């Protein structure tokens, strides 16, 4: 037995040496994400909780905002490095005015997840009944802001757009008669719909300029992209991996999302399956630029169409590796 003692001693010494090595710090990224709990905006949160970003050497500090406008401003000001889910029209507008913003991915394509509703007792039956009524959006520069603007132009509405923040405070304002038409996105509002307390009068896809097109983005600022591009590339690699897991047969991601939001697994699955096909959260391609760019002019987000050179400067999606 004594002949094993030197070997054991060597193994103990090696173990001590390994555990005493200094731990390498993870690269920290500050992320601003709109609407805490929406399926699409929680990709980073789910990936962080499941250790996917850590595996890629990244630790996220996630700040939740009331909408795309707040998210975009946080990125532009440099208080965060990445913004999740600002509206595409708001980003085009900011870039056209010289803001140091860059697109690193699509966040949501299509607008079927967004809906506008009224209390079940409301006399409002459709968008045609909204003249002189208040209609909600989250924040200026958000996707809901862009959709409300588009709906008003498309249907020649005389409604009064009103910033109400996220789905939860918006629901309170609607049910207490502070605002006439609210907005929401699953899973928020599904329970009230099932209980017959609210009634949908429009969805994001009713705005023709947004149907089937990319409506929300992943963004960074030019300083971050120049100084920390390898970290941004790894963030996008982890983001894509998390999306793949969220649509796989592995229940871990769905359970993690449900626990984070505080809903049942069935409600989480309904949110994903009924409102967010995997193609809608594909970060690799911005869909519909040929119509989005001129529509940004029509809706007065930009003074002139962005050129191909400007779009190439603005859109810098890291390739899949």
NORSULBEL-V572077 format. One record per pair of residues at least 6 apart in sequence whose ideal C-beta (glycine too) atoms are under 7 Angstrom apart, sorted by the first residue. I is the first residue (numbers start at 0). J is the second residue. Records with the same first field share a line. If there is no record, write none. Layout:
# NORSULBEL-V572077
I=J, J
This chain:
# NORSULBEL-V572077
25=53, 56, 57, 58
26=56, 57, 230
27=58, 60
28=57, 59, 80, 81, 230, 234
29=60, 62, 79, 80
30=43, 59, 60, 61, 62, 79, 81, 83
31=62, 64, 70, 73, 74, 79, 82, 83
32=40, 43, 61, 63, 64, 70, 83, 84
33=40, 64, 66, 67, 70, 83, 84, 141
34=40, 66, 84, 165, 166, 184
35=63
36=187, 260
37=184
38=185, 270, 271, 275
39=84, 106, 107, 275, 280
40=83, 84
41=256, 259
42=238, 241, 242, 245
43=59, 61, 83, 238
44=61, 259
45=241, 245, 252, 255, 256
46=52, 237, 238, 241
47=59
48=255
49=251, 252, 255
51=237, 240, 241
52=58, 59, 237
55=233, 236, 237
56=233
57=230, 233, 234, 237
62=73, 79
64=70, 73
65=137, 138, 164, 165
66=137, 138, 141, 143, 164, 165
67=84, 85, 86, 89, 137, 138, 140, 141, 142, 215
68=89, 138, 139, 140, 141, 144
69=138
70=82, 83, 84, 85
71=82, 85, 89, 90, 93, 140, 218
73=79, 82
74=82, 100, 218, 219, 220
75=93, 98, 99, 100, 220
77=220, 222
80=219, 223
81=217, 219, 234
82=218
83=106, 217
84=106, 107, 215
85=140, 141, 215, 216, 218
86=140, 141, 142, 144, 145, 214, 215
87=213, 214, 215, 216, 291
88=145, 295, 298, 300
89=140, 141, 144, 145
90=100, 102, 216, 218
91=295, 300, 301, 305
92=300, 301
93=100
94=100, 313
95=301, 302, 305
99=220, 221, 222
100=218, 220
101=218, 219, 220, 221, 224, 313, 315
102=216, 218, 313, 314, 315, 316
103=217, 218, 219, 231, 235, 315, 316, 317
104=216, 217, 235, 282, 316
105=213, 216, 281, 282, 284, 285
106=215, 216, 217, 282
107=214, 215, 279, 280
108=212, 213, 214, 278, 279, 281, 286
109=204, 211, 279
110=146, 202, 203, 204, 206, 209, 210, 214
111=202, 203, 204, 274
112=184, 185, 203, 274, 275
113=142, 143, 146, 182, 184, 202, 203
114=183, 199, 201, 202
115=134, 180, 181, 182, 200, 201
116=181, 183, 188, 197, 198, 199, 200
117=123, 179, 180, 197, 198, 200
118=173, 174, 196, 197
119=195, 196, 197, 198
123=129, 132, 179, 180, 200
124=200
125=200
126=150, 154, 156, 200, 201
127=154
129=156, 158, 180
130=156, 157, 158
131=157
132=158, 159, 179, 180
133=159, 161, 178, 179, 180
134=147, 158, 159, 160, 161, 179, 180
135=161, 163, 169, 178, 180, 181, 182
136=143, 144, 147, 160, 162, 182
137=143, 162, 163, 164, 165
138=144, 162
139=162
142=214, 215
143=182
146=203, 206, 209
147=160
148=298
149=206, 208, 209, 298
150=156, 201, 205, 206
151=158
152=298
153=206, 207
161=178
163=169, 172, 178
166=183, 184, 187, 188
167=187
169=181, 182, 183
170=181, 183, 188
172=178, 181
173=181
180=200
185=270, 274
186=260, 262, 266, 270
188=197
189=266
191=197
203=209
204=210
208=290, 294
211=286, 287
212=286, 287, 290, 291
213=285, 286, 287
217=282
219=231
223=231
224=231, 315
231=317
232=317
235=282, 317
236=320
238=282
239=282, 319
242=280
244=252
245=252
246=277
253=264, 267, 268
254=264
256=267
257=263, 264, 267
283=316, 319
285=314
288=310
292=304, 305
293=304
295=301
296=303, 304
